[in-house]
Amino acid sequence: MIKKILLPILILLSAQFSFAQNHTDTLFVTGKVKNEKAIPLSRFNSYKSVELGDINTSCSPKQKEEAKQVKAVLIKDLLDSVEFAYESRKELNQFYFKFEAADGYTIVYSFNEIYNTETGNHLYVVTEMNDKPISELENRILLLTTSDIKSGSRNIKWLKRIVVCRAE
């Protein structure tokens, strides 16, 4: 009898604990950089914010999660505050960025994709949505790519780290 009562409680507590662990309060930029950078939630307001309006913020192309009054920071603006470690500018063509979520989900963008294509002008970290600041969002830190044909497949919730890498 006790097992029947305790088991659902333990499962519920375990799920809540793992969900709470996915919340991210700091975005780290590491890897091929001169100095690693930690960007806490409070610093996101120091970057230029743009209004995206009402958009789908789902992280799955099969679902819709309509968010109202979304504001965000362009990922290029965040990356521009970091010095990459390279000897010649030509090396930047070999750089790529691994965007890693707290739950292990990872996506990759090349340097050229972010800095030399239209995708880079539509790659954001959400700073506010549904009248809530980033610190109150359940799926903080949320990365959105608003120009993809199938929206959601490259969105990441609980973004924890951007690792700057160099193809060998």
C-alpha positions as CSV (number, residue, x, y, z in Angstrom):
1,M,0.0,0.0,0.0
2,I,2.8,2.4,0.9
3,K,4.6,1.7,-2.4
4,K,1.4,2.6,-4.3
5,I,1.3,5.9,-2.6
6,L,5.0,6.8,-2.5
7,L,5.8,5.8,-6.1
8,P,3.6,8.4,-7.8
9,I,4.9,11.1,-5.4
10,L,8.5,10.1,-6.1
11,I,7.9,10.3,-9.8
12,L,6.3,13.7,-9.5
13,L,9.1,15.0,-7.4
14,S,11.7,13.6,-9.8
15,A,10.0,15.2,-12.8
16,Q,9.8,18.6,-11.0
17,F,13.5,18.4,-10.0
18,S,14.6,17.6,-13.5
19,F,12.5,20.4,-14.9
20,A,13.9,22.9,-12.4
21,Q,17.4,21.8,-13.4
22,N,16.7,22.8,-17.0
23,H,16.2,26.4,-16.1
24,T,19.2,28.4,-17.1
25,D,20.2,31.7,-15.5
26,T,23.5,32.3,-17.4
27,L,24.6,31.8,-21.0
28,F,28.2,30.8,-21.3
29,V,30.3,31.4,-24.4
30,T,33.3,29.0,-24.4
31,G,35.7,27.3,-26.8
32,K,37.9,29.1,-29.3
33,V,37.6,32.5,-27.6
34,K,40.3,34.7,-26.0
35,N,38.3,34.9,-22.8
36,E,35.3,32.8,-21.9
37,K,32.2,34.8,-21.2
38,A,29.3,34.4,-18.8
39,I,26.1,36.4,-19.6
40,P,23.7,36.3,-16.7
41,L,20.0,37.0,-17.3
42,S,20.3,40.5,-15.9
43,R,22.8,41.5,-18.6
44,F,20.6,40.6,-21.5
45,N,18.8,44.0,-21.1
46,S,22.1,45.8,-21.8
47,Y,22.0,44.5,-25.4
48,K,19.8,46.1,-28.1
49,S,16.4,44.5,-28.1
50,V,14.1,44.1,-31.1
51,E,10.3,43.5,-31.1
52,L,9.4,40.3,-32.9
53,G,5.6,40.7,-32.2
54,D,3.4,37.7,-31.8
55,I,5.2,34.5,-33.0
56,N,5.4,30.8,-32.7
57,T,8.1,29.9,-30.1
58,S,7.7,26.1,-30.3
59,C,10.8,24.0,-30.4
60,S,9.0,21.5,-32.6
61,P,7.9,21.9,-36.2
62,K,4.8,19.8,-35.3
63,Q,3.6,22.1,-32.5
64,K,2.5,25.7,-32.1
65,E,3.2,27.8,-29.1
66,E,2.0,31.2,-29.8
67,A,3.7,33.9,-27.7
68,K,2.6,37.5,-27.5
69,Q,4.8,40.6,-27.6
70,V,8.1,38.7,-28.0
71,K,11.3,40.8,-27.6
72,A,14.7,39.4,-28.3
73,V,18.4,40.1,-28.7
74,L,20.1,39.2,-32.0
75,I,22.7,36.4,-31.3
76,K,25.2,38.3,-33.5
77,D,25.1,41.1,-30.9
78,L,25.9,38.7,-28.1
79,L,28.7,37.1,-30.1
80,D,30.2,40.4,-31.1
81,S,30.9,41.0,-27.4
82,V,33.3,38.0,-27.5
83,E,36.8,37.9,-29.0
84,F,37.4,34.8,-31.1
85,A,40.8,33.1,-30.9
86,Y,42.3,33.1,-34.3
87,E,45.5,34.2,-36.0
88,S,44.2,35.2,-39.4
89,R,40.7,36.4,-40.3
90,K,40.6,33.7,-43.0
91,E,40.3,31.2,-40.2
92,L,36.9,32.5,-39.3
93,N,35.5,30.6,-42.3
94,Q,36.4,27.4,-40.5
95,F,34.6,28.4,-37.3
96,Y,31.2,27.0,-36.2
97,F,29.0,27.4,-33.1
98,K,27.5,24.6,-31.0
99,F,24.4,25.8,-29.2
100,E,23.9,23.5,-26.2
101,A,20.8,23.3,-24.1
102,A,20.7,22.2,-20.4
103,D,19.0,19.0,-21.4
104,G,21.8,18.1,-23.9
105,Y,20.0,19.1,-27.1
106,T,22.5,20.6,-29.5
107,I,22.4,22.4,-32.8
108,V,25.2,23.8,-35.0
109,Y,25.5,27.0,-37.0
110,S,28.6,27.9,-39.1
111,F,30.3,31.3,-38.7
112,N,29.3,32.1,-42.3
113,E,25.6,31.1,-41.7
114,I,25.4,33.6,-38.8
115,Y,27.5,36.4,-40.2
116,N,27.0,36.1,-44.0
117,T,23.5,34.9,-44.6
118,E,20.0,36.1,-43.8
119,T,19.7,33.5,-41.1
120,G,22.1,35.5,-38.9
121,N,19.6,38.4,-39.0
122,H,16.9,36.2,-37.6
123,L,18.6,34.3,-34.9
124,Y,17.6,35.6,-31.4
125,V,17.6,35.0,-27.7
126,V,14.2,35.9,-26.3
127,T,14.4,38.5,-23.5
128,E,10.6,39.0,-23.0
129,M,7.3,37.4,-24.0
130,N,3.8,37.3,-22.8
131,D,4.5,40.4,-20.7
132,K,7.2,38.5,-18.7
133,P,10.9,39.3,-18.6
134,I,13.5,36.6,-19.3
135,S,14.0,35.8,-15.6
136,E,10.3,34.7,-15.3
137,L,10.1,32.6,-18.4
138,E,9.8,28.8,-17.9
139,N,11.9,27.9,-20.9
140,R,14.6,30.5,-20.4
141,I,17.1,30.9,-22.2
142,L,15.1,30.5,-25.5
143,L,16.9,30.6,-28.8
144,L,14.7,31.3,-31.9
145,T,15.4,31.1,-35.6
146,T,12.6,33.1,-37.1
147,S,13.6,32.7,-40.8
148,D,13.5,28.9,-41.1
149,I,11.0,27.3,-43.5
150,K,9.9,24.8,-40.9
151,S,9.8,26.8,-37.7
152,G,10.8,25.2,-34.5
153,S,13.4,22.7,-35.6
154,R,16.3,24.9,-34.7
155,N,14.8,26.6,-31.7
156,I,16.3,25.7,-28.3
157,K,14.8,26.2,-24.8
158,W,17.1,26.2,-21.8
159,L,20.1,27.4,-23.9
160,K,23.1,27.0,-21.6
161,R,26.2,27.3,-23.7
162,I,27.6,28.5,-27.0
163,V,30.8,26.6,-27.8
164,V,32.9,28.3,-30.5
165,C,34.7,25.6,-32.5
166,R,37.0,25.3,-35.4
167,A,36.7,22.7,-38.1
168,E,39.9,20.7,-38.4
